[in-house]
Amino acid sequence: MTAATSTRTSPTSTDHAGTDPLPPVAAEMLSRLVAELPLVRAVAQYETAAMHAVQLAALAEADKMTDLDADSLAAAEDVMAAARAVLADAGRLDLIEAVR
């Protein structure tokens, strides 16, 4: 049978036939990785917002900041504060100490 005449259907989210469960070590590693995703997201958000805040602060120092820039700076500071809170709750402020 060729690919063009195949009667096999595409797997769906409920079609697990033919898949083996992960070995216990791999399942544990995946579980730990998934648990760390909020921290990875928080670090990325913090670093991005911090860089944006530095750029906007330069505009303020040059007396070229518009009202929209000021709003963007406030939003960046809010993102940084929220990300910092996530990391503080996890006891992982060390992940952003070099950025501050």
Secondary structure, DSSP 8 states (H G I E B T S, - for coil): --GGG-------TT--TT-----HHHHHHHHHHHHHHHHHHHHHHHHHHHHHHHHHHHHHHTT---HHHHHHHHHHHHHHHHHHHHHHHTT-GGGTTTT-
